[in-house]
């Protein structure tokens, strides 16, 4: 796994339950402000269930993908009381 991917996954793990961050906010948090598409790519490939990838959304507030399971992402966010 690349250092970039490790940073992305670590940043995603730090998002508190009940909150979201945009792909761009994650990119900024790891010091790569223009790499938001690469952040999305890393999260899309993640299989580690301890990383709350569902808490990362698009900058416009829409959900984006979640390993191809948008409905599952929406349900996870709803359970965490994120609207």
PyMOL CGO cylinders between C-alpha atoms (Angstrom):
from pymol import cmd
from pymol.cgo import CYLINDER

trace = [
    CYLINDER, 0.00, 0.00, 0.00, 1.33, 3.44, -0.90, 0.3, 1, 1, 1, 1, 1, 1,
    CYLINDER, 1.33, 3.44, -0.90, 2.10, 6.11, 1.68, 0.3, 1, 1, 1, 1, 1, 1,
    CYLINDER, 2.10, 6.11, 1.68, -0.60, 8.24, 0.08, 0.3, 1, 1, 1, 1, 1, 1,
    CYLINDER, -0.60, 8.24, 0.08, -3.21, 5.50, 0.58, 0.3, 1, 1, 1, 1, 1, 1,
    CYLINDER, -3.21, 5.50, 0.58, -2.12, 5.03, 4.21, 0.3, 1, 1, 1, 1, 1, 1,
    CYLINDER, -2.12, 5.03, 4.21, -2.56, 8.75, 4.85, 0.3, 1, 1, 1, 1, 1, 1,
    CYLINDER, -2.56, 8.75, 4.85, -6.01, 8.74, 3.24, 0.3, 1, 1, 1, 1, 1, 1,
    CYLINDER, -6.01, 8.74, 3.24, -7.20, 5.77, 5.29, 0.3, 1, 1, 1, 1, 1, 1,
    CYLINDER, -7.20, 5.77, 5.29, -5.78, 7.23, 8.50, 0.3, 1, 1, 1, 1, 1, 1,
    CYLINDER, -5.78, 7.23, 8.50, -7.54, 10.54, 7.84, 0.3, 1, 1, 1, 1, 1, 1,
    CYLINDER, -7.54, 10.54, 7.84, -10.82, 8.73, 7.16, 0.3, 1, 1, 1, 1, 1, 1,
    CYLINDER, -10.82, 8.73, 7.16, -10.48, 6.79, 10.42, 0.3, 1, 1, 1, 1, 1, 1,
    CYLINDER, -10.48, 6.79, 10.42, -10.25, 10.10, 12.28, 0.3, 1, 1, 1, 1, 1, 1,
    CYLINDER, -10.25, 10.10, 12.28, -13.67, 11.30, 11.11, 0.3, 1, 1, 1, 1, 1, 1,
    CYLINDER, -13.67, 11.30, 11.11, -15.89, 11.12, 14.20, 0.3, 1, 1, 1, 1, 1, 1,
    CYLINDER, -15.89, 11.12, 14.20, -19.12, 9.15, 14.19, 0.3, 1, 1, 1, 1, 1, 1,
    CYLINDER, -19.12, 9.15, 14.19, -21.97, 11.46, 13.23, 0.3, 1, 1, 1, 1, 1, 1,
    CYLINDER, -21.97, 11.46, 13.23, -19.81, 13.68, 11.02, 0.3, 1, 1, 1, 1, 1, 1,
    CYLINDER, -19.81, 13.68, 11.02, -18.78, 13.69, 7.37, 0.3, 1, 1, 1, 1, 1, 1,
    CYLINDER, -18.78, 13.69, 7.37, -15.92, 15.16, 5.36, 0.3, 1, 1, 1, 1, 1, 1,
    CYLINDER, -15.92, 15.16, 5.36, -15.66, 15.79, 1.66, 0.3, 1, 1, 1, 1, 1, 1,
    CYLINDER, -15.66, 15.79, 1.66, -13.07, 14.08, -0.50, 0.3, 1, 1, 1, 1, 1, 1,
    CYLINDER, -13.07, 14.08, -0.50, -11.44, 17.51, -0.84, 0.3, 1, 1, 1, 1, 1, 1,
    CYLINDER, -11.44, 17.51, -0.84, -11.36, 18.01, 2.95, 0.3, 1, 1, 1, 1, 1, 1,
    CYLINDER, -11.36, 18.01, 2.95, -9.61, 14.67, 3.33, 0.3, 1, 1, 1, 1, 1, 1,
    CYLINDER, -9.61, 14.67, 3.33, -7.13, 15.67, 0.63, 0.3, 1, 1, 1, 1, 1, 1,
    CYLINDER, -7.13, 15.67, 0.63, -6.43, 18.97, 2.43, 0.3, 1, 1, 1, 1, 1, 1,
    CYLINDER, -6.43, 18.97, 2.43, -6.06, 17.13, 5.76, 0.3, 1, 1, 1, 1, 1, 1,
    CYLINDER, -6.06, 17.13, 5.76, -3.26, 15.00, 4.34, 0.3, 1, 1, 1, 1, 1, 1,
    CYLINDER, -3.26, 15.00, 4.34, -1.51, 17.95, 2.70, 0.3, 1, 1, 1, 1, 1, 1,
    CYLINDER, -1.51, 17.95, 2.70, -2.55, 17.10, -0.87, 0.3, 1, 1, 1, 1, 1, 1,
    CYLINDER, -2.55, 17.10, -0.87, -5.30, 19.66, -1.53, 0.3, 1, 1, 1, 1, 1, 1,
    CYLINDER, -5.30, 19.66, -1.53, -5.61, 18.92, -5.25, 0.3, 1, 1, 1, 1, 1, 1,
    CYLINDER, -5.61, 18.92, -5.25, -5.69, 15.12, -4.89, 0.3, 1, 1, 1, 1, 1, 1,
    CYLINDER, -5.69, 15.12, -4.89, -9.37, 14.74, -4.03, 0.3, 1, 1, 1, 1, 1, 1,
    CYLINDER, -9.37, 14.74, -4.03, -10.01, 12.40, -6.97, 0.3, 1, 1, 1, 1, 1, 1,
    CYLINDER, -10.01, 12.40, -6.97, -7.13, 10.21, -5.83, 0.3, 1, 1, 1, 1, 1, 1,
    CYLINDER, -7.13, 10.21, -5.83, -8.64, 10.22, -2.32, 0.3, 1, 1, 1, 1, 1, 1,
    CYLINDER, -8.64, 10.22, -2.32, -11.91, 8.96, -3.80, 0.3, 1, 1, 1, 1, 1, 1,
    CYLINDER, -11.91, 8.96, -3.80, -10.04, 6.26, -5.69, 0.3, 1, 1, 1, 1, 1, 1,
    CYLINDER, -10.04, 6.26, -5.69, -8.27, 5.02, -2.55, 0.3, 1, 1, 1, 1, 1, 1,
    CYLINDER, -8.27, 5.02, -2.55, -11.52, 4.92, -0.58, 0.3, 1, 1, 1, 1, 1, 1,
    CYLINDER, -11.52, 4.92, -0.58, -13.36, 3.16, -3.40, 0.3, 1, 1, 1, 1, 1, 1,
    CYLINDER, -13.36, 3.16, -3.40, -10.82, 0.33, -3.27, 0.3, 1, 1, 1, 1, 1, 1,
    CYLINDER, -10.82, 0.33, -3.27, -10.69, 0.04, 0.52, 0.3, 1, 1, 1, 1, 1, 1,
    CYLINDER, -10.69, 0.04, 0.52, -11.81, -3.29, 2.01, 0.3, 1, 1, 1, 1, 1, 1,
    CYLINDER, -11.81, -3.29, 2.01, -10.84, -2.57, 5.63, 0.3, 1, 1, 1, 1, 1, 1,
    CYLINDER, -10.84, -2.57, 5.63, -14.11, -2.45, 7.57, 0.3, 1, 1, 1, 1, 1, 1,
    CYLINDER, -14.11, -2.45, 7.57, -12.48, -0.37, 10.33, 0.3, 1, 1, 1, 1, 1, 1,
    CYLINDER, -12.48, -0.37, 10.33, -12.19, 2.59, 7.95, 0.3, 1, 1, 1, 1, 1, 1,
    CYLINDER, -12.19, 2.59, 7.95, -15.48, 4.54, 7.85, 0.3, 1, 1, 1, 1, 1, 1,
    CYLINDER, -15.48, 4.54, 7.85, -15.32, 5.37, 4.15, 0.3, 1, 1, 1, 1, 1, 1,
    CYLINDER, -15.32, 5.37, 4.15, -19.05, 6.05, 4.16, 0.3, 1, 1, 1, 1, 1, 1,
    CYLINDER, -19.05, 6.05, 4.16, -18.35, 9.28, 6.09, 0.3, 1, 1, 1, 1, 1, 1,
    CYLINDER, -18.35, 9.28, 6.09, -16.59, 10.80, 3.09, 0.3, 1, 1, 1, 1, 1, 1,
    CYLINDER, -16.59, 10.80, 3.09, -18.94, 12.52, 0.66, 0.3, 1, 1, 1, 1, 1, 1,
    CYLINDER, -18.94, 12.52, 0.66, -18.77, 14.84, -2.34, 0.3, 1, 1, 1, 1, 1, 1,
    CYLINDER, -18.77, 14.84, -2.34, -18.21, 18.58, -1.85, 0.3, 1, 1, 1, 1, 1, 1,
    CYLINDER, -18.21, 18.58, -1.85, -21.71, 19.34, -3.09, 0.3, 1, 1, 1, 1, 1, 1,
    CYLINDER, -21.71, 19.34, -3.09, -23.17, 17.25, -0.26, 0.3, 1, 1, 1, 1, 1, 1,
    CYLINDER, -23.17, 17.25, -0.26, -24.19, 14.31, -2.41, 0.3, 1, 1, 1, 1, 1, 1,
    CYLINDER, -24.19, 14.31, -2.41, -23.06, 10.89, -1.30, 0.3, 1, 1, 1, 1, 1, 1,
    CYLINDER, -23.06, 10.89, -1.30, -20.85, 9.70, -4.10, 0.3, 1, 1, 1, 1, 1, 1,
    CYLINDER, -20.85, 9.70, -4.10, -20.10, 6.00, -4.30, 0.3, 1, 1, 1, 1, 1, 1,
    CYLINDER, -20.10, 6.00, -4.30, -19.42, 3.44, -1.64, 0.3, 1, 1, 1, 1, 1, 1,
    CYLINDER, -19.42, 3.44, -1.64, -17.84, 0.37, -3.19, 0.3, 1, 1, 1, 1, 1, 1,
    CYLINDER, -17.84, 0.37, -3.19, -20.68, 0.61, -5.69, 0.3, 1, 1, 1, 1, 1, 1,
    CYLINDER, -20.68, 0.61, -5.69, -23.31, 0.39, -2.96, 0.3, 1, 1, 1, 1, 1, 1,
    CYLINDER, -23.31, 0.39, -2.96, -24.80, 3.87, -2.67, 0.3, 1, 1, 1, 1, 1, 1,
    CYLINDER, -24.80, 3.87, -2.67, -27.87, 2.60, -0.79, 0.3, 1, 1, 1, 1, 1, 1,
    CYLINDER, -27.87, 2.60, -0.79, -25.65, 0.99, 1.84, 0.3, 1, 1, 1, 1, 1, 1,
    CYLINDER, -25.65, 0.99, 1.84, -23.72, 4.23, 2.32, 0.3, 1, 1, 1, 1, 1, 1,
    CYLINDER, -23.72, 4.23, 2.32, -26.96, 6.14, 2.79, 0.3, 1, 1, 1, 1, 1, 1,
    CYLINDER, -26.96, 6.14, 2.79, -28.16, 3.60, 5.35, 0.3, 1, 1, 1, 1, 1, 1,
    CYLINDER, -28.16, 3.60, 5.35, -24.90, 3.72, 7.34, 0.3, 1, 1, 1, 1, 1, 1,
    CYLINDER, -24.90, 3.72, 7.34, -25.05, 7.52, 7.47, 0.3, 1, 1, 1, 1, 1, 1,
    CYLINDER, -25.05, 7.52, 7.47, -28.71, 7.43, 8.50, 0.3, 1, 1, 1, 1, 1, 1,
    CYLINDER, -28.71, 7.43, 8.50, -27.86, 5.06, 11.37, 0.3, 1, 1, 1, 1, 1, 1,
    CYLINDER, -27.86, 5.06, 11.37, -25.22, 7.51, 12.53, 0.3, 1, 1, 1, 1, 1, 1,
    CYLINDER, -25.22, 7.51, 12.53, -27.80, 10.29, 12.45, 0.3, 1, 1, 1, 1, 1, 1,
    CYLINDER, -27.80, 10.29, 12.45, -26.19, 12.13, 9.57, 0.3, 1, 1, 1, 1, 1, 1,
    CYLINDER, -26.19, 12.13, 9.57, -28.69, 13.63, 7.19, 0.3, 1, 1, 1, 1, 1, 1,
]
cmd.load_cgo(trace, "trace")
